[in-house]
Amino acid sequence: MGEARVTFKTNSHQVPGSNARLPRRRKSRISDYLRARPKVIKTTKVNETRQRFQRILWAMKWALILPLSAYIFIWLVLILDDFFKY
């Protein structure tokens, strides 16, 4: 049997991967110019009270909560070990 004629253009006759890659676009000179320009460093205003609060939270997390939870976890393991020993 012959191939069926299609009234619209399709790419079903192409082998996958043969023409899959599109040609590379040419680099525009505008992008090179924009990349070469010195970038302006934006200054940000530091909120001192928020920074202090973040520091307190960090200290609570690392110096208080984690060691305390590790201590409680060890006691829990010891109690469960004693409970399921026999």
Residue pairs with C-beta under 8 A, 6 or more apart in sequence:
none
